[in-house]
Each structure stands twice: as structure tokens, then as C-alpha cells.
Amino acid sequence: AAPLMNYMKNPRQTVQGNIQMNFRGIDDFQTRVDIVHYLKTLDWSNEKLANPPQQSSCSVFPFNAIGRYMSGDSK
């Protein structure tokens, strides 16, 4: 986690090059620690991530609405 903590604090120094990036870094130590702790929960032992609830295909609003609009269906 140390390299990630260093990167989050000062990414340009960690990369060691003349690189343009929008991410300036996170100064607050506790915020960086919280991010690392959150990332550690993202594995297959986390039941909510390993077994997401099934969604029906009709609940995907944008695709259905676009499909109906494109096909001329007004239902």
C-alpha cells in the first residue's frame, strides 16, 4: 500500500517524469488511508461484489427508450 499512498500524495514525483496529468494528489493522510482501506474491500470475498443481484433486461431504461425511439415504436 505504500507505493499507492505515495502516488496518491504526489503522483508526479512518484512517476518521476515530465508527465501531464490532472490529478494533483491528495494531501490529507486520512483520506488516502480511507481510500486504501476501501480498495482492500474490493475482492471476491466481498459477497456483495462477488454475487451482484440479477437485473432484468427491461429495467435498462436508456437502451430501451432509445431502441423504441429509433424503431418508431411509440408504446
mmCIF file as gemmi writes it, N, C-alpha and C atoms, coordinates in Angstrom:
data_model
loop_
_atom_site.group_PDB
_atom_site.id
_atom_site.type_symbol
_atom_site.label_atom_id
_atom_site.label_alt_id
_atom_site.label_comp_id
_atom_site.label_asym_id
_atom_site.label_entity_id
_atom_site.label_seq_id
_atom_site.pdbx_PDB_ins_code
_atom_site.Cartn_x
_atom_site.Cartn_y
_atom_site.Cartn_z
_atom_site.occupancy
_atom_site.B_iso_or_equiv
_atom_site.pdbx_formal_charge
_atom_site.auth_seq_id
_atom_site.auth_asym_id
_atom_site.pdbx_PDB_model_num
ATOM 1 N N . ALA Axp A 1 ? 0.822 -1.202 0 1 0 ? 1 A 1
ATOM 2 C CA . ALA Axp A 1 ? 0 0 0 1 0 ? 1 A 1
ATOM 3 C C . ALA Axp A 1 ? 0.865 1.265 0 1 0 ? 1 A 1
ATOM 4 N N . ALA Axp A 2 ? 2.132 1.137 0.373 1 0 ? 2 A 1
ATOM 5 C CA . ALA Axp A 2 ? 2.999 2.318 0.445 1 0 ? 2 A 1
ATOM 6 C C . ALA Axp A 2 ? 3.181 3 -0.919 1 0 ? 2 A 1
ATOM 7 N N . PRO Axp A 3 ? 3.429 2.255 -2.007 1 0 ? 3 A 1
ATOM 8 C CA . PRO Axp A 3 ? 3.558 2.938 -3.299 1 0 ? 3 A 1
ATOM 9 C C . PRO Axp A 3 ? 2.271 3.663 -3.706 1 0 ? 3 A 1
ATOM 10 N N . LEU Axp A 4 ? 1.131 3.063 -3.416 1 0 ? 4 A 1
ATOM 11 C CA . LEU Axp A 4 ? -0.139 3.712 -3.735 1 0 ? 4 A 1
ATOM 12 C C . LEU Axp A 4 ? -0.326 4.961 -2.889 1 0 ? 4 A 1
ATOM 13 N N . MET Axp A 5 ? 0.029 4.91 -1.608 1 0 ? 5 A 1
ATOM 14 C CA . MET Axp A 5 ? -0.072 6.083 -0.733 1 0 ? 5 A 1
ATOM 15 C C . MET Axp A 5 ? 0.82 7.203 -1.253 1 0 ? 5 A 1
ATOM 16 N N . ASN Axp A 6 ? 2.032 6.864 -1.678 1 0 ? 6 A 1
ATOM 17 C CA . ASN Axp A 6 ? 2.941 7.874 -2.226 1 0 ? 6 A 1
ATOM 18 C C . ASN Axp A 6 ? 2.396 8.462 -3.515 1 0 ? 6 A 1
ATOM 19 N N . TYR Axp A 7 ? 1.837 7.602 -4.37 1 0 ? 7 A 1
ATOM 20 C CA . TYR Axp A 7 ? 1.271 8.089 -5.627 1 0 ? 7 A 1
ATOM 21 C C . TYR Axp A 7 ? 0.1 9.025 -5.361 1 0 ? 7 A 1
ATOM 22 N N . MET Axp A 8 ? -0.782 8.64 -4.438 1 0 ? 8 A 1
ATOM 23 C CA . MET Axp A 8 ? -1.939 9.488 -4.152 1 0 ? 8 A 1
ATOM 24 C C . MET Axp A 8 ? -1.527 10.826 -3.549 1 0 ? 8 A 1
ATOM 25 N N . LYS Axp A 9 ? -0.397 10.854 -2.843 1 0 ? 9 A 1
ATOM 26 C CA . LYS Axp A 9 ? 0.06 12.113 -2.251 1 0 ? 9 A 1
ATOM 27 C C . LYS Axp A 9 ? 0.669 13.033 -3.311 1 0 ? 9 A 1
ATOM 28 N N . ASN Axp A 10 ? 1.555 12.497 -4.145 1 0 ? 10 A 1
ATOM 29 C CA . ASN Axp A 10 ? 2.226 13.312 -5.153 1 0 ? 10 A 1
ATOM 30 C C . ASN Axp A 10 ? 2.517 12.452 -6.378 1 0 ? 10 A 1
ATOM 31 N N . PRO Axp A 11 ? 1.545 12.341 -7.296 1 0 ? 11 A 1
ATOM 32 C CA . PRO Axp A 11 ? 1.72 11.434 -8.43 1 0 ? 11 A 1
ATOM 33 C C . PRO Axp A 11 ? 2.871 11.795 -9.358 1 0 ? 11 A 1
ATOM 34 N N . ARG Axp A 12 ? 3.129 13.066 -9.555 1 0 ? 12 A 1
ATOM 35 C CA . ARG Axp A 12 ? 4.223 13.454 -10.465 1 0 ? 12 A 1
ATOM 36 C C . ARG Axp A 12 ? 5.583 13.02 -9.934 1 0 ? 12 A 1
ATOM 37 N N . GLN Axp A 13 ? 5.775 13.137 -8.635 1 0 ? 13 A 1
ATOM 38 C CA . GLN Axp A 13 ? 7.051 12.726 -8.045 1 0 ? 13 A 1
ATOM 39 C C . GLN Axp A 13 ? 7.2 11.204 -8.122 1 0 ? 13 A 1
ATOM 40 N N . THR Axp A 14 ? 6.1 10.473 -7.944 1 0 ? 14 A 1
ATOM 41 C CA . THR Axp A 14 ? 6.15 9.02 -7.984 1 0 ? 14 A 1
ATOM 42 C C . THR Axp A 14 ? 6.461 8.519 -9.389 1 0 ? 14 A 1
ATOM 43 N N . VAL Axp A 15 ? 5.889 9.166 -10.407 1 0 ? 15 A 1
ATOM 44 C CA . VAL Axp A 15 ? 6.114 8.755 -11.787 1 0 ? 15 A 1
ATOM 45 C C . VAL Axp A 15 ? 7.521 9.129 -12.247 1 0 ? 15 A 1
ATOM 46 N N . GLN Axp A 16 ? 8.083 10.158 -11.687 1 0 ? 16 A 1
ATOM 47 C CA . GLN Axp A 16 ? 9.438 10.629 -11.985 1 0 ? 16 A 1
ATOM 48 C C . GLN Axp A 16 ? 9.635 10.933 -13.469 1 0 ? 16 A 1
ATOM 49 N N . GLY Axp A 17 ? 8.8 11.794 -13.966 1 0 ? 17 A 1
ATOM 50 C CA . GLY Axp A 17 ? 8.934 12.181 -15.355 1 0 ? 17 A 1
ATOM 51 C C . GLY Axp A 17 ? 8.138 13.44 -15.629 1 0 ? 17 A 1
ATOM 52 N N . ASN Axp A 18 ? 8.359 13.993 -16.786 1 0 ? 18 A 1
ATOM 53 C CA . ASN Axp A 18 ? 7.632 15.186 -17.185 1 0 ? 18 A 1
ATOM 54 C C . ASN Axp A 18 ? 6.31 14.736 -17.798 1 0 ? 18 A 1
ATOM 55 N N . ILE Axp A 19 ? 5.341 14.489 -16.937 1 0 ? 19 A 1
ATOM 56 C CA . ILE Axp A 19 ? 4.061 13.928 -17.353 1 0 ? 19 A 1
ATOM 57 C C . ILE Axp A 19 ? 2.97 14.925 -17.032 1 0 ? 19 A 1
ATOM 58 N N . GLN Axp A 20 ? 2.075 15.123 -17.979 1 0 ? 20 A 1
ATOM 59 C CA . GLN Axp A 20 ? 0.928 15.989 -17.723 1 0 ? 20 A 1
ATOM 60 C C . GLN Axp A 20 ? -0.212 15.143 -17.197 1 0 ? 20 A 1
ATOM 61 N N . MET Axp A 21 ? -0.804 15.587 -16.106 1 0 ? 21 A 1
ATOM 62 C CA . MET Axp A 21 ? -1.955 14.894 -15.543 1 0 ? 21 A 1
ATOM 63 C C . MET Axp A 21 ? -2.808 15.892 -14.78 1 0 ? 21 A 1
ATOM 64 N N . ASN Axp A 22 ? -4.077 15.604 -14.698 1 0 ? 22 A 1
ATOM 65 C CA . ASN Axp A 22 ? -4.995 16.473 -13.976 1 0 ? 22 A 1
ATOM 66 C C . ASN Axp A 22 ? -5.036 16.166 -12.487 1 0 ? 22 A 1
ATOM 67 N N . PHE Axp A 23 ? -4.603 14.987 -12.093 1 0 ? 23 A 1
ATOM 68 C CA . PHE Axp A 23 ? -4.642 14.583 -10.693 1 0 ? 23 A 1
ATOM 69 C C . PHE Axp A 23 ? -3.447 15.161 -9.963 1 0 ? 23 A 1
ATOM 70 N N . ARG Axp A 24 ? -3.681 16.141 -9.096 1 0 ? 24 A 1
ATOM 71 C CA . ARG Axp A 24 ? -2.594 16.801 -8.369 1 0 ? 24 A 1
ATOM 72 C C . ARG Axp A 24 ? -2.172 16.034 -7.139 1 0 ? 24 A 1
ATOM 73 N N . GLY Axp A 25 ? -3.012 15.151 -6.649 1 0 ? 25 A 1
ATOM 74 C CA . GLY Axp A 25 ? -2.704 14.394 -5.449 1 0 ? 25 A 1
ATOM 75 C C . GLY Axp A 25 ? -3.683 14.706 -4.343 1 0 ? 25 A 1
ATOM 76 N N . ILE Axp A 26 ? -3.61 13.927 -3.28 1 0 ? 26 A 1
ATOM 77 C CA . ILE Axp A 26 ? -4.477 14.097 -2.117 1 0 ? 26 A 1
ATOM 78 C C . ILE Axp A 26 ? -3.576 14.392 -0.923 1 0 ? 26 A 1
ATOM 79 N N . ASP Axp A 27 ? -3.671 15.59 -0.392 1 0 ? 27 A 1
ATOM 80 C CA . ASP Axp A 27 ? -2.805 15.989 0.715 1 0 ? 27 A 1
ATOM 81 C C . ASP Axp A 27 ? -3.18 15.316 2.035 1 0 ? 27 A 1
ATOM 82 N N . ASP Axp A 28 ? -4.469 15.132 2.269 1 0 ? 28 A 1
ATOM 83 C CA . ASP Axp A 28 ? -4.935 14.632 3.563 1 0 ? 28 A 1
ATOM 84 C C . ASP Axp A 28 ? -4.594 13.152 3.738 1 0 ? 28 A 1
ATOM 85 N N . PHE Axp A 29 ? -3.791 12.851 4.757 1 0 ? 29 A 1
ATOM 86 C CA . PHE Axp A 29 ? -3.343 11.489 5.02 1 0 ? 29 A 1
ATOM 87 C C . PHE Axp A 29 ? -4.519 10.559 5.291 1 0 ? 29 A 1
ATOM 88 N N . GLN Axp A 30 ? -5.464 10.989 6.116 1 0 ? 30 A 1
ATOM 89 C CA . GLN Axp A 30 ? -6.584 10.117 6.479 1 0 ? 30 A 1
ATOM 90 C C . GLN Axp A 30 ? -7.444 9.773 5.268 1 0 ? 30 A 1
ATOM 91 N N . THR Axp A 31 ? -7.607 10.693 4.354 1 0 ? 31 A 1
ATOM 92 C CA . THR Axp A 31 ? -8.367 10.418 3.136 1 0 ? 31 A 1
ATOM 93 C C . THR Axp A 31 ? -7.683 9.335 2.321 1 0 ? 31 A 1
ATOM 94 N N . ARG Axp A 32 ? -6.36 9.401 2.207 1 0 ? 32 A 1
ATOM 95 C CA . ARG Axp A 32 ? -5.619 8.374 1.474 1 0 ? 32 A 1
ATOM 96 C C . ARG Axp A 32 ? -5.739 7.02 2.156 1 0 ? 32 A 1
ATOM 97 N N . VAL Axp A 33 ? -5.667 7.004 3.484 1 0 ? 33 A 1
ATOM 98 C CA . VAL Axp A 33 ? -5.82 5.752 4.234 1 0 ? 33 A 1
ATOM 99 C C . VAL Axp A 33 ? -7.212 5.175 4.007 1 0 ? 33 A 1
ATOM 100 N N . ASP Axp A 34 ? -8.228 6.024 4.038 1 0 ? 34 A 1
ATOM 101 C CA . ASP Axp A 34 ? -9.603 5.563 3.809 1 0 ? 34 A 1
ATOM 102 C C . ASP Axp A 34 ? -9.761 4.958 2.423 1 0 ? 34 A 1
ATOM 103 N N . ILE Axp A 35 ? -9.133 5.556 1.425 1 0 ? 35 A 1
ATOM 104 C CA . ILE Axp A 35 ? -9.205 5.027 0.061 1 0 ? 35 A 1
ATOM 105 C C . ILE Axp A 35 ? -8.558 3.645 -0.011 1 0 ? 35 A 1
ATOM 106 N N . VAL Axp A 36 ? -7.396 3.488 0.604 1 0 ? 36 A 1
ATOM 107 C CA . VAL Axp A 36 ? -6.712 2.194 0.592 1 0 ? 36 A 1
ATOM 108 C C . VAL Axp A 36 ? -7.56 1.152 1.31 1 0 ? 36 A 1
ATOM 109 N N . HIS Axp A 37 ? -8.148 1.516 2.451 1 0 ? 37 A 1
ATOM 110 C CA . HIS Axp A 37 ? -8.994 0.561 3.178 1 0 ? 37 A 1
ATOM 111 C C . HIS Axp A 37 ? -10.207 0.169 2.343 1 0 ? 37 A 1
ATOM 112 N N . TYR Axp A 38 ? -10.792 1.125 1.634 1 0 ? 38 A 1
ATOM 113 C CA . TYR Axp A 38 ? -11.921 0.812 0.76 1 0 ? 38 A 1
ATOM 114 C C . TYR Axp A 38 ? -11.486 -0.133 -0.358 1 0 ? 38 A 1
ATOM 115 N N . LEU Axp A 39 ? -10.358 0.148 -0.986 1 0 ? 39 A 1
ATOM 116 C CA . LEU Axp A 39 ? -9.883 -0.702 -2.078 1 0 ? 39 A 1
ATOM 117 C C . LEU Axp A 39 ? -9.624 -2.129 -1.616 1 0 ? 39 A 1
ATOM 118 N N . LYS Axp A 40 ? -9.216 -2.3 -0.369 1 0 ? 40 A 1
ATOM 119 C CA . LYS Axp A 40 ? -8.964 -3.64 0.166 1 0 ? 40 A 1
ATOM 120 C C . LYS Axp A 40 ? -10.251 -4.442 0.321 1 0 ? 40 A 1
ATOM 121 N N . THR Axp A 41 ? -11.401 -3.777 0.371 1 0 ? 41 A 1
ATOM 122 C CA . THR Axp A 41 ? -12.675 -4.5 0.471 1 0 ? 41 A 1
ATOM 123 C C . THR Axp A 41 ? -13.139 -5.008 -0.886 1 0 ? 41 A 1
ATOM 124 N N . LEU Axp A 42 ? -12.517 -4.563 -1.96 1 0 ? 42 A 1
ATOM 125 C CA . LEU Axp A 42 ? -12.962 -4.922 -3.298 1 0 ? 42 A 1
ATOM 126 C C . LEU Axp A 42 ? -12.276 -6.191 -3.779 1 0 ? 42 A 1
ATOM 127 N N . ASP Axp A 43 ? -12.701 -7.308 -3.248 1 0 ? 43 A 1
ATOM 128 C CA . ASP Axp A 43 ? -12.203 -8.595 -3.708 1 0 ? 43 A 1
ATOM 129 C C . ASP Axp A 43 ? -13.356 -9.586 -3.752 1 0 ? 43 A 1
ATOM 130 N N . TRP Axp A 44 ? -13.104 -10.792 -4.208 1 0 ? 44 A 1
ATOM 131 C CA . TRP Axp A 44 ? -14.169 -11.768 -4.395 1 0 ? 44 A 1
ATOM 132 C C . TRP Axp A 44 ? -14.708 -12.312 -3.083 1 0 ? 44 A 1
ATOM 133 N N . SER Axp A 45 ? -14.051 -12.041 -1.959 1 0 ? 45 A 1
ATOM 134 C CA . SER Axp A 45 ? -14.598 -12.483 -0.674 1 0 ? 45 A 1
ATOM 135 C C . SER Axp A 45 ? -15.711 -11.558 -0.198 1 0 ? 45 A 1
ATOM 136 N N . ASN Axp A 46 ? -15.85 -10.399 -0.828 1 0 ? 46 A 1
ATOM 137 C CA . ASN Axp A 46 ? -16.936 -9.478 -0.52 1 0 ? 46 A 1
ATOM 138 C C . ASN Axp A 46 ? -18.18 -9.986 -1.254 1 0 ? 46 A 1
ATOM 139 N N . GLU Axp A 47 ? -19.152 -10.518 -0.505 1 0 ? 47 A 1
ATOM 140 C CA . GLU Axp A 47 ? -20.323 -11.161 -1.103 1 0 ? 47 A 1
ATOM 141 C C . GLU Axp A 47 ? -21.128 -10.222 -2.002 1 0 ? 47 A 1
ATOM 142 N N . LYS Axp A 48 ? -21.227 -8.956 -1.647 1 0 ? 48 A 1
ATOM 143 C CA . LYS Axp A 48 ? -21.997 -8.019 -2.453 1 0 ? 48 A 1
ATOM 144 C C . LYS Axp A 48 ? -21.369 -7.817 -3.83 1 0 ? 48 A 1
ATOM 145 N N . LEU Axp A 49 ? -20.038 -7.876 -3.897 1 0 ? 49 A 1
ATOM 146 C CA . LEU Axp A 49 ? -19.356 -7.717 -5.185 1 0 ? 49 A 1
ATOM 147 C C . LEU Axp A 49 ? -19.294 -9.026 -5.961 1 0 ? 49 A 1
ATOM 148 N N . ALA Axp A 50 ? -19.111 -10.117 -5.239 1 0 ? 50 A 1
ATOM 149 C CA . ALA Axp A 50 ? -18.963 -11.409 -5.907 1 0 ? 50 A 1
ATOM 150 C C . ALA Axp A 50 ? -20.282 -11.905 -6.49 1 0 ? 50 A 1
ATOM 151 N N . ASN Axp A 51 ? -21.395 -11.552 -5.86 1 0 ? 51 A 1
ATOM 152 C CA . ASN Axp A 51 ? -22.707 -12.024 -6.306 1 0 ? 51 A 1
ATOM 153 C C . ASN Axp A 51 ? -23.683 -10.865 -6.429 1 0 ? 51 A 1
ATOM 154 N N . PRO Axp A 52 ? -23.525 -10.015 -7.435 1 0 ? 52 A 1
ATOM 155 C CA . PRO Axp A 52 ? -24.442 -8.88 -7.576 1 0 ? 52 A 1
ATOM 156 C C . PRO Axp A 52 ? -25.843 -9.376 -7.927 1 0 ? 52 A 1
ATOM 157 N N . PRO Axp A 53 ? -26.864 -8.631 -7.541 1 0 ? 53 A 1
ATOM 158 C CA . PRO Axp A 53 ? -28.226 -9.058 -7.863 1 0 ? 53 A 1
ATOM 159 C C . PRO Axp A 53 ? -28.461 -9.015 -9.376 1 0 ? 53 A 1
ATOM 160 N N . GLN Axp A 54 ? -29.231 -9.973 -9.859 1 0 ? 54 A 1
ATOM 161 C CA . GLN Axp A 54 ? -29.546 -10.025 -11.291 1 0 ? 54 A 1
ATOM 162 C C . GLN Axp A 54 ? -30.536 -8.919 -11.63 1 0 ? 54 A 1
ATOM 163 N N . GLN Axp A 55 ? -30.318 -8.254 -12.756 1 0 ? 55 A 1
ATOM 164 C CA . GLN Axp A 55 ? -31.232 -7.215 -13.211 1 0 ? 55 A 1
ATOM 165 C C . GLN Axp A 55 ? -31.91 -7.706 -14.478 1 0 ? 55 A 1
ATOM 166 N N . SER Axp A 56 ? -33.198 -7.444 -14.582 1 0 ? 56 A 1
ATOM 167 C CA . SER Axp A 56 ? -33.898 -7.838 -15.79 1 0 ? 56 A 1
ATOM 168 C C . SER Axp A 56 ? -33.501 -6.912 -16.933 1 0 ? 56 A 1
ATOM 169 N N . SER Axp A 57 ? -33.546 -7.419 -18.145 1 0 ? 57 A 1
ATOM 170 C CA . SER Axp A 57 ? -33.113 -6.626 -19.295 1 0 ? 57 A 1
ATOM 171 C C . SER Axp A 57 ? -34.06 -5.468 -19.566 1 0 ? 57 A 1
ATOM 172 N N . CYS Axp A 58 ? -35.306 -5.541 -19.097 1 0 ? 58 A 1
ATOM 173 C CA . CYS Axp A 58 ? -36.246 -4.463 -19.374 1 0 ? 58 A 1
ATOM 174 C C . CYS Axp A 58 ? -36.066 -3.278 -18.425 1 0 ? 58 A 1
ATOM 175 N N . SER Axp A 59 ? -35.222 -3.414 -17.412 1 0 ? 59 A 1
ATOM 176 C CA . SER Axp A 59 ? -35.039 -2.306 -16.476 1 0 ? 59 A 1
ATOM 177 C C . SER Axp A 59 ? -33.949 -1.335 -16.915 1 0 ? 59 A 1
ATOM 178 N N . VAL Axp A 60 ? -33.304 -1.59 -18.048 1 0 ? 60 A 1
ATOM 179 C CA . VAL Axp A 60 ? -32.241 -0.716 -18.531 1 0 ? 60 A 1
ATOM 180 C C . VAL Axp A 60 ? -32.894 0.381 -19.363 1 0 ? 60 A 1
ATOM 181 N N . PHE Axp A 61 ? -33.276 1.452 -18.724 1 0 ? 61 A 1
ATOM 182 C CA . PHE Axp A 61 ? -34.091 2.498 -19.341 1 0 ? 61 A 1
ATOM 183 C C . PHE Axp A 61 ? -33.494 3.119 -20.599 1 0 ? 61 A 1
ATOM 184 N N . PRO Axp A 62 ? -32.266 3.626 -20.59 1 0 ? 62 A 1
ATOM 185 C CA . PRO Axp A 62 ? -31.794 4.358 -21.774 1 0 ? 62 A 1
ATOM 186 C C . PRO Axp A 62 ? -31.792 3.508 -23.041 1 0 ? 62 A 1
ATOM 187 N N . PHE Axp A 63 ? -31.386 2.259 -22.936 1 0 ? 63 A 1
ATOM 188 C CA . PHE Axp A 63 ? -31.293 1.424 -24.126 1 0 ? 63 A 1
ATOM 189 C C . PHE Axp A 63 ? -32.684 1.109 -24.673 1 0 ? 63 A 1
ATOM 190 N N . ASN Axp A 64 ? -33.631 0.797 -23.785 1 0 ? 64 A 1
ATOM 191 C CA . ASN Axp A 64 ? -34.989 0.502 -24.243 1 0 ? 64 A 1
ATOM 192 C C . ASN Axp A 64 ? -35.636 1.739 -24.846 1 0 ? 64 A 1
ATOM 193 N N . ALA Axp A 65 ? -35.457 2.874 -24.207 1 0 ? 65 A 1
ATOM 194 C CA . ALA Axp A 65 ? -36.068 4.095 -24.716 1 0 ? 65 A 1
ATOM 195 C C . ALA Axp A 65 ? -35.474 4.462 -26.071 1 0 ? 65 A 1
ATOM 196 N N . ILE Axp A 66 ? -34.182 4.331 -26.223 1 0 ? 66 A 1
ATOM 197 C CA . ILE Axp A 66 ? -33.532 4.653 -27.491 1 0 ? 66 A 1
ATOM 198 C C . ILE Axp A 66 ? -33.973 3.662 -28.557 1 0 ? 66 A 1
ATOM 199 N N . GLY Axp A 67 ? -34.05 2.383 -28.205 1 0 ? 67 A 1
ATOM 200 C CA . GLY Axp A 67 ? -34.475 1.371 -29.153 1 0 ? 67 A 1
ATOM 201 C C . GLY Axp A 67 ? -35.878 1.635 -29.664 1 0 ? 67 A 1
ATOM 202 N N . ARG Axp A 68 ? -36.785 2.002 -28.787 1 0 ? 68 A 1
ATOM 203 C CA . ARG Axp A 68 ? -38.149 2.301 -29.192 1 0 ? 68 A 1
ATOM 204 C C . ARG Axp A 68 ? -38.181 3.553 -30.059 1 0 ? 68 A 1
ATOM 205 N N . TYR Axp A 69 ? -37.405 4.542 -29.688 1 0 ? 69 A 1
ATOM 206 C CA . TYR Axp A 69 ? -37.38 5.804 -30.443 1 0 ? 69 A 1
ATOM 207 C C . TYR Axp A 69 ? -36.836 5.565 -31.851 1 0 ? 69 A 1
ATOM 208 N N . MET Axp A 70 ? -35.758 4.785 -31.916 1 0 ? 70 A 1
ATOM 209 C CA . MET Axp A 70 ? -35.114 4.55 -33.206 1 0 ? 70 A 1
ATOM 210 C C . MET Axp A 70 ? -35.993 3.704 -34.127 1 0 ? 70 A 1
ATOM 211 N N . SER Axp A 71 ? -36.753 2.764 -33.548 1 0 ? 71 A 1
ATOM 212 C CA . SER Axp A 71 ? -37.57 1.892 -34.379 1 0 ? 71 A 1
ATOM 213 C C . SER Axp A 71 ? -38.912 2.517 -34.726 1 0 ? 71 A 1
ATOM 214 N N . GLY Axp A 72 ? -39.236 3.655 -34.125 1 0 ? 72 A 1
ATOM 215 C CA . GLY Axp A 72 ? -40.504 4.321 -34.395 1 0 ? 72 A 1
ATOM 216 C C . GLY Axp A 72 ? -41.645 3.805 -33.554 1 0 ? 72 A 1
ATOM 217 N N . ASP Axp A 73 ? -41.342 2.897 -32.625 1 0 ? 73 A 1
ATOM 218 C CA . ASP Axp A 73 ? -42.359 2.362 -31.714 1 0 ? 73 A 1
ATOM 219 C C . ASP Axp A 73 ? -42.767 3.426 -30.722 1 0 ? 73 A 1
ATOM 220 N N . SER Axp A 74 ? -44.026 3.657 -30.546 1 0 ? 74 A 1
ATOM 221 C CA . SER Axp A 74 ? -44.462 4.698 -29.598 1 0 ? 74 A 1
ATOM 222 C C . SER Axp A 74 ? -45.123 4.098 -28.371 1 0 ? 74 A 1
ATOM 223 N N . LYS Axp A 75 ? -44.933 2.808 -28.123 1 0 ? 75 A 1
ATOM 224 C CA . LYS Axp A 75 ? -45.571 2.131 -26.981 1 0 ? 75 A 1
ATOM 225 C C . LYS Axp A 75 ? -44.98 2.559 -25.689 1 0 ? 75 A 1
